Amino acid sequence: MGTIKKPTPVKFFIAVLFEEHSVLQPVLLILEEKFGIIEWRSEEIPFTYTDYYRKMGEHLLRLFLIFKPLMDPGELAERKIITNQMEKSTGEGARERKINLDPGYFDGGKIVLATTKNFSHRVYIGKGIYAEATIRWEKGDFRPFEYTYPDYRNPEYRPSLMKIRDLYRSSLSKAVNSEE
């Protein structure tokens, strides 16, 4: 029988889709109020992988935001609820939302994303939210699963995923050293 113990903290990030910088800027301020200092922000990457988000705009950009504080992975569902509420607050007219906020974390072995949609490879984590291990760290690189989203498979995302990993390792090392 295993022993129940507190999980190791994880590195929280949000993958943002947006078109208008005027929508992004106020959202960034609220995100920092809710989740702490944004430690790193990726370059903006054109998002051309699916038409699913077409209602948000024609020329969408992907941006990764990595937050400084480590997080208890049990907080992911609540953070997804908060980001969904923030998305809705940007809606106007026929556009349900003008920004998409996908919260997730890296735990040393995988990137986990939160979603409201169930599927065979997703696990219910409470409050109407599911979690998906989207891509794994293995043999010195991120490796996709058969169901990994096309954009997360693309080498264009690797620098951002590697940055999440690097910042996680650094933050975790500092946290462990401060406990000693």
SVG drawing of the C-alpha trace seen along z (x, -y; Angstrom):
<svg xmlns="http://www.w3.org/2000/svg" viewBox="-25 -48 44 50">
<polyline fill="none" stroke="black" stroke-width="0.4" points="0.0,0.0 1.3,-3.4 1.5,-6.3 -0.7,-9.4 1.4,-12.5 1.2,-16.0 2.1,-16.3 5.2,-18.1 4.3,-21.6 4.1,-22.2 4.8,-25.1 1.6,-26.9 1.2,-28.4 -1.5,-29.7 -1.5,-29.2 -3.3,-32.3 -5.0,-32.7 -6.0,-36.2 -6.1,-38.6 -6.3,-42.0 -3.6,-43.4 -6.2,-45.8 -8.0,-42.7 -4.9,-41.0 -3.4,-43.8 -6.1,-44.2 -6.4,-40.4 -2.7,-40.2 -3.1,-42.5 -6.0,-40.4 -4.1,-37.2 -1.2,-38.5 -3.7,-39.6 -5.2,-36.1 -2.2,-33.9 1.0,-35.9 3.8,-37.5 4.2,-36.4 7.8,-35.2 8.1,-34.7 6.2,-35.5 6.8,-33.8 7.0,-35.3 3.7,-35.5 3.2,-32.5 0.7,-32.6 -2.0,-30.1 -2.9,-28.2 -3.7,-24.7 -7.5,-24.6 -10.6,-26.7 -12.2,-25.8 -11.4,-29.3 -12.4,-31.2 -15.2,-33.1 -12.5,-34.8 -10.7,-36.3 -9.0,-35.6 -5.4,-36.2 -5.0,-34.5 -1.8,-34.5 -0.6,-32.0 1.3,-33.3 2.6,-31.3 2.6,-32.9 4.6,-31.2 3.8,-32.3 6.5,-32.6 4.8,-30.9 4.7,-27.1 1.2,-25.7 -0.4,-22.7 -1.7,-20.6 -5.0,-20.2 -5.8,-23.9 -6.0,-23.3 -9.8,-22.9 -10.4,-26.2 -8.0,-28.0 -9.8,-26.8 -13.1,-28.1 -11.5,-31.5 -10.0,-31.6 -13.3,-30.6 -15.0,-33.5 -12.3,-35.9 -12.8,-34.7 -16.6,-35.3 -16.0,-38.8 -14.3,-39.7 -17.3,-38.7 -19.1,-41.3 -22.1,-41.0 -21.9,-37.8 -18.4,-37.0 -18.8,-34.9 -15.2,-35.7 -12.2,-37.5 -9.5,-35.5 -8.9,-31.9 -7.1,-31.0 -5.9,-27.4 -4.4,-26.9 -2.0,-24.0 1.1,-22.9 4.4,-21.0 5.2,-18.5 8.6,-17.3 7.2,-14.5 4.3,-16.0 2.4,-19.1 -1.2,-18.9 -4.0,-21.0 -7.4,-21.7 -10.6,-21.5 -14.4,-21.4 -14.6,-18.7 -14.6,-15.0 -13.0,-12.4 -11.5,-8.9 -8.0,-10.1 -9.2,-12.8 -9.7,-12.5 -12.3,-14.3 -10.7,-16.5 -13.8,-18.1 -16.1,-21.2 -16.9,-20.2 -13.3,-20.2 -11.2,-17.5 -7.4,-17.2 -5.3,-15.9 -1.7,-14.9 -1.0,-16.7 2.6,-15.9 5.3,-14.1 8.9,-14.7 10.9,-11.7 14.5,-11.0 15.5,-14.6 12.6,-16.1 8.9,-16.6 7.1,-13.7 3.5,-13.6 0.8,-11.1 -1.4,-9.9 -4.1,-12.4 -1.7,-15.4 -3.0,-18.6 -1.3,-19.4 0.0,-22.7 1.7,-21.0 3.3,-18.6 4.8,-21.4 8.5,-22.2 7.5,-25.9 6.2,-25.3 9.3,-23.5 11.2,-26.7 8.2,-27.7 7.7,-24.1 11.5,-24.0 11.2,-27.3 8.4,-26.0 10.5,-23.0 13.6,-25.1 11.7,-27.5 10.0,-24.6 13.4,-23.0 14.8,-26.3 11.8,-27.2 11.6,-23.7 15.3,-23.8 14.9,-27.1 11.9,-25.8 13.8,-22.7 16.9,-24.8 14.7,-27.2 13.2,-24.4 16.6,-23.1"/>
</svg>
